[in-house]
Amino acid sequence: MQHTLIITHIREMDRYFPITNMLSDYEIDQFHNLILNISEHANFDLQLIGENKTRLSDIPNAVRYLVAGHLAEVFFYRQNILQKFLSQPRHFQIYTTPEAFQQDGGVYGGCYNPSRECIQLVMSRLFEGFNNALPGVCPFLHELGHMLDFFDAGSGSMKRNEGLYPGLNPKDGDLFNSHARDLFITGKRLELNRYLARLHGDLTQPLPIGHPYVFQNDGEFLAGYLEMFFRNPNYFAKQNIDLFNAYVELFGYDTRQAWQEDFPHYVNANKSFI
């Protein structure tokens, strides 16, 4: 009975997870159970922190299932990577207010903190992109991109920071995907060349998909383009099919199947630097 009530609660959150638009009924049941399994996993360390660094024990279910659900959506078709990711404690520190976040060393309203090996995020930012018909901005996905940059899939530790997702490094053992790596390198080089062309006044090249901000280092590239893959896949694929297919190969599914139309904000904002 308790399990049924929990799954019902999770099912009511489907609007937060675009992947549910493309899943069969059987797969949706699997997806809901995966969210529950992640939320109850011993290494899923979700912390709610109030002002003056007060640890709070009463974590709202919506917060727990939303964070777990984002992980489930990213790795639904690559649960071997998820299993490795959760082979050691993964820390997610959620703050009740911006003041609580700042008091505990958080920056920019959300960040990945390498010294703590954790994502730090103001709680309201988990929900800010879900006030309209389409899911919108998703700071958690962006910070997850940074976290995955530091995740060493070969050892299961958080030590790498080499500008590669898990599965793209030959050191990742049986998780390594050489085809995804080749596509990623080709597609990323194209994005960089397009960015540099624009930077030097050459407007004949197509626009890079990401905002100029993501070209400042490899980590920001991973964070920004992960969010693009899960928010504006149609535009992404049209602009750079090799890079898009790298993500399809790596995460196991084509996110265009979940999006009849893209969330337009990122696309429009990224064009504004012309």
ZAFIGU-149753 format. One record per residue (C-alpha): x, y, z. Coordinates in Angstrom, 3 decimals. Example, Ala and Ser with C-alpha at 12.3 -4.5 7.8 and 13.67 -1.06 7.14 Angstrom:
@u=12.300&v=-4.500&w=7.800
@u=13.670&v=-1.060&w=7.140
This chain:
@u=0.000&v=0.000&w=0.000
@u=2.779&v=2.441&w=0.945
@u=4.652&v=1.653&w=-2.283
@u=1.510&v=2.355&w=-4.319
@u=1.016&v=5.727&w=-2.626
@u=4.623&v=6.719&w=-3.272
@u=4.436&v=5.714&w=-6.944
@u=1.202&v=7.713&w=-7.266
@u=3.017&v=10.749&w=-5.881
@u=5.877&v=10.246&w=-8.327
@u=3.458&v=9.771&w=-11.236
@u=1.919&v=13.163&w=-10.458
@u=5.342&v=14.706&w=-11.188
@u=5.555&v=13.454&w=-14.786
@u=5.343&v=17.007&w=-16.149
@u=8.814&v=17.637&w=-14.720
@u=10.311&v=14.882&w=-16.854
@u=9.912&v=15.254&w=-20.651
@u=11.096&v=11.681&w=-21.187
@u=7.637&v=10.499&w=-20.100
@u=6.252&v=11.901&w=-23.376
@u=8.048&v=9.172&w=-25.310
@u=7.824&v=6.164&w=-22.984
@u=5.382&v=3.273&w=-23.257
@u=3.140&v=2.529&w=-20.291
@u=5.488&v=-0.274&w=-19.279
@u=8.523&v=1.999&w=-19.518
@u=6.782&v=4.725&w=-17.527
@u=6.234&v=2.230&w=-14.713
@u=9.925&v=1.346&w=-14.902
@u=10.832&v=5.034&w=-14.850
@u=8.741&v=5.684&w=-11.740
@u=10.289&v=2.726&w=-9.969
@u=13.762&v=3.907&w=-10.938
@u=13.052&v=7.307&w=-9.367
@u=11.939&v=5.574&w=-6.187
@u=14.980&v=3.295&w=-6.164
@u=17.356&v=6.238&w=-6.600
@u=15.601&v=8.253&w=-3.896
@u=16.024&v=5.363&w=-1.446
@u=19.565&v=4.413&w=-2.494
@u=22.093&v=4.399&w=0.341
@u=24.509&v=6.536&w=-1.699
@u=21.927&v=9.134&w=-2.733
@u=22.888&v=11.746&w=-0.152
@u=20.262&v=14.479&w=-0.396
@u=20.604&v=17.168&w=2.273
@u=18.248&v=20.042&w=3.061
@u=20.034&v=22.974&w=4.695
@u=18.477&v=26.024&w=6.333
@u=19.964&v=29.291&w=7.461
@u=22.998&v=29.247&w=9.737
@u=23.976&v=25.917&w=8.120
@u=21.179&v=24.066&w=9.922
@u=20.645&v=20.528&w=8.641
@u=16.930&v=19.817&w=8.302
@u=15.577&v=16.294&w=8.459
@u=12.152&v=16.893&w=6.910
@u=12.927&v=16.889&w=3.179
@u=9.795&v=17.421&w=1.046
@u=8.993&v=14.431&w=-1.130
@u=8.739&v=16.679&w=-4.174
@u=12.358&v=17.753&w=-3.693
@u=13.576&v=14.192&w=-3.180
@u=11.743&v=12.808&w=-6.198
@u=12.633&v=15.743&w=-8.441
@u=16.368&v=15.364&w=-7.843
@u=16.154&v=11.581&w=-8.180
@u=13.966&v=12.017&w=-11.254
@u=16.515&v=14.136&w=-13.062
@u=19.089&v=11.385&w=-12.541
@u=16.579&v=8.801&w=-13.741
@u=15.794&v=10.829&w=-16.863
@u=19.443&v=11.273&w=-17.809
@u=20.400&v=7.627&w=-17.201
@u=17.168&v=5.721&w=-17.883
@u=18.719&v=3.954&w=-20.869
@u=22.217&v=3.845&w=-19.389
@u=21.616&v=2.369&w=-15.969
@u=25.061&v=0.773&w=-16.061
@u=26.511&v=4.297&w=-15.807
@u=23.984&v=5.175&w=-13.103
@u=24.964&v=2.079&w=-11.132
@u=28.608&v=3.120&w=-11.264
@u=27.686&v=6.713&w=-10.390
@u=25.873&v=5.538&w=-7.245
@u=28.570&v=3.049&w=-6.282
@u=29.883&v=5.717&w=-3.903
@u=28.045&v=8.503&w=-2.028
@u=26.801&v=11.342&w=-4.232
@u=26.011&v=14.543&w=-2.402
@u=23.256&v=17.039&w=-3.219
@u=22.884&v=20.008&w=-0.880
@u=19.593&v=21.877&w=-1.295
@u=19.079&v=25.185&w=0.521
@u=15.816&v=26.600&w=1.804
@u=16.699&v=30.224&w=0.979
@u=19.325&v=32.181&w=-0.972
@u=20.663&v=33.395&w=2.383
@u=21.175&v=29.827&w=3.587
@u=22.939&v=29.042&w=0.328
@u=25.329&v=31.982&w=0.638
@u=26.036&v=31.299&w=4.315
@u=27.252&v=27.830&w=3.377
@u=29.557&v=29.025&w=0.626
@u=27.282&v=28.670&w=-2.396
@u=27.818&v=30.907&w=-5.423
@u=25.712&v=32.020&w=-8.402
@u=22.498&v=30.510&w=-7.012
@u=23.762&v=27.052&w=-7.891
@u=27.143&v=25.379&w=-8.290
@u=29.120&v=22.183&w=-8.193
@u=31.536&v=22.289&w=-5.258
@u=34.570&v=20.080&w=-6.036
@u=35.940&v=20.236&w=-2.489
@u=32.691&v=18.776&w=-1.128
@u=31.995&v=16.675&w=-4.215
@u=28.447&v=18.012&w=-4.210
@u=25.882&v=20.041&w=-6.099
@u=24.704&v=23.061&w=-4.113
@u=21.408&v=24.602&w=-5.189
@u=18.730&v=26.883&w=-3.770
@u=15.511&v=24.859&w=-3.488
@u=13.404&v=27.331&w=-5.477
@u=15.746&v=26.863&w=-8.435
@u=14.693&v=23.226&w=-8.686
@u=11.205&v=24.395&w=-9.594
@u=11.745&v=27.691&w=-11.415
@u=11.585&v=26.233&w=-14.901
@u=8.260&v=24.475&w=-14.530
@u=5.729&v=27.299&w=-14.464
@u=4.706&v=27.096&w=-18.130
@u=3.447&v=24.461&w=-20.539
@u=6.972&v=23.411&w=-21.524
@u=9.639&v=22.486&w=-18.986
@u=12.130&v=25.329&w=-18.943
@u=15.405&v=26.312&w=-17.361
@u=16.945&v=23.531&w=-15.313
@u=19.895&v=24.610&w=-13.155
@u=20.165&v=21.121&w=-11.712
@u=20.938&v=19.642&w=-15.141
@u=23.608&v=22.283&w=-15.672
@u=25.288&v=21.494&w=-12.356
@u=24.937&v=17.780&w=-13.016
@u=27.004&v=18.381&w=-16.149
@u=29.768&v=19.764&w=-13.947
@u=29.421&v=16.859&w=-11.535
@u=29.719&v=14.337&w=-14.362
@u=32.864&v=16.117&w=-15.539
@u=34.472&v=15.307&w=-12.188
@u=33.101&v=11.754&w=-12.053
@u=35.681&v=9.096&w=-12.917
@u=33.613&v=6.212&w=-14.251
@u=36.607&v=3.906&w=-14.187
@u=37.124&v=4.111&w=-10.431
@u=33.756&v=5.492&w=-9.313
@u=35.453&v=8.422&w=-7.591
@u=35.086&v=12.184&w=-8.072
@u=38.552&v=13.184&w=-9.189
@u=38.793&v=13.636&w=-12.924
@u=37.647&v=16.992&w=-14.381
@u=38.977&v=16.243&w=-17.869
@u=36.134&v=17.745&w=-19.893
@u=34.528&v=14.382&w=-20.672
@u=31.281&v=12.730&w=-19.640
@u=31.419&v=9.228&w=-18.161
@u=31.706&v=6.825&w=-21.059
@u=33.889&v=9.066&w=-23.230
@u=37.242&v=8.248&w=-21.653
@u=39.137&v=5.065&w=-22.591
@u=39.915&v=4.713&w=-18.876
@u=36.207&v=4.071&w=-18.219
@u=36.567&v=0.352&w=-18.839
@u=33.440&v=-1.428&w=-20.031
@u=31.504&v=1.865&w=-19.899
@u=33.718&v=3.395&w=-22.593
@u=31.913&v=4.148&w=-25.855
@u=34.444&v=4.835&w=-28.600
@u=31.819&v=5.831&w=-31.176
@u=30.299&v=8.400&w=-28.820
@u=33.780&v=9.759&w=-28.132
@u=34.568&v=10.149&w=-31.838
@u=31.272&v=11.936&w=-32.469
@u=31.765&v=14.157&w=-29.436
@u=35.260&v=15.238&w=-30.477
@u=34.140&v=15.944&w=-34.046
@u=31.040&v=17.834&w=-32.956
@u=32.777&v=19.812&w=-30.247
@u=35.529&v=20.877&w=-32.653
@u=32.858&v=22.147&w=-35.045
@u=31.186&v=24.155&w=-32.266
@u=34.506&v=25.685&w=-31.242
@u=35.381&v=26.592&w=-34.828
@u=32.005&v=28.265&w=-35.261
@u=32.448&v=30.181&w=-32.029
@u=35.939&v=31.354&w=-33.023
@u=34.689&v=32.389&w=-36.460
@u=31.993&v=34.568&w=-34.887
@u=34.473&v=35.932&w=-32.395
@u=36.660&v=37.146&w=-35.256
@u=33.803&v=38.648&w=-37.245
@u=33.170&v=35.819&w=-39.719
@u=29.376&v=35.630&w=-39.978
@u=29.361&v=33.057&w=-42.768
@u=29.503&v=30.133&w=-40.332
@u=26.368&v=28.778&w=-38.629
@u=25.887&v=29.818&w=-35.026
@u=27.327&v=27.629&w=-32.303
@u=24.521&v=26.093&w=-30.281
@u=25.755&v=27.230&w=-26.883
@u=26.060&v=30.691&w=-25.398
@u=29.596&v=32.180&w=-25.510
@u=29.777&v=31.543&w=-21.758
@u=30.136&v=27.795&w=-22.312
@u=33.294&v=28.227&w=-24.386
@u=35.345&v=29.591&w=-21.497
@u=36.428&v=26.082&w=-20.472
@u=35.688&v=22.401&w=-21.059
@u=33.610&v=22.085&w=-17.892
@u=31.187&v=24.829&w=-18.889
@u=30.875&v=23.224&w=-22.308
@u=29.787&v=19.938&w=-20.721
@u=27.333&v=21.660&w=-18.392
@u=25.799&v=23.882&w=-21.049
@u=25.437&v=21.293&w=-23.772
@u=23.969&v=18.690&w=-21.425
@u=21.184&v=21.135&w=-20.684
@u=20.776&v=21.866&w=-24.412
@u=20.362&v=18.154&w=-25.150
@u=17.558&v=17.885&w=-22.632
@u=15.814&v=21.196&w=-23.463
@u=16.208&v=22.087&w=-27.154
@u=17.131&v=18.872&w=-28.968
@u=15.519&v=19.770&w=-32.305
@u=17.630&v=22.896&w=-32.740
@u=20.682&v=21.067&w=-31.395
@u=20.363&v=18.268&w=-33.958
@u=19.723&v=20.686&w=-36.824
@u=22.820&v=22.746&w=-36.029
@u=25.305&v=19.952&w=-35.271
@u=24.154&v=16.403&w=-35.895
@u=27.504&v=14.811&w=-34.994
@u=27.563&v=16.360&w=-31.546
@u=23.891&v=15.603&w=-31.024
@u=24.420&v=11.971&w=-31.990
@u=27.291&v=11.777&w=-29.512
@u=24.753&v=12.455&w=-26.765
@u=22.265&v=10.009&w=-28.263
@u=24.941&v=7.335&w=-28.360
@u=26.149&v=8.141&w=-24.852
@u=22.779&v=8.402&w=-23.080
@u=20.955&v=5.846&w=-25.187
@u=18.058&v=7.827&w=-26.594
@u=17.071&v=10.622&w=-28.935
@u=15.518&v=13.392&w=-26.839
@u=13.731&v=14.788&w=-29.909
@u=11.190&v=12.010&w=-29.383
@u=10.166&v=13.735&w=-26.132
@u=10.009&v=17.280&w=-27.541
@u=7.645&v=18.226&w=-30.366
@u=8.921&v=21.770&w=-29.948
@u=11.964&v=23.054&w=-28.097
@u=12.050&v=25.225&w=-25.011
@u=12.847&v=28.477&w=-26.854
@u=14.561&v=30.567&w=-24.163
@u=18.019&v=29.042&w=-24.490
@u=17.954&v=29.115&w=-28.278
@u=16.915&v=32.771&w=-28.341
@u=19.343&v=33.805&w=-25.604
@u=22.229&v=32.037&w=-27.276
@u=21.548&v=33.911&w=-30.511
@u=21.582&v=37.302&w=-28.808
@u=25.372&v=37.718&w=-28.884
@u=25.421&v=38.241&w=-32.677
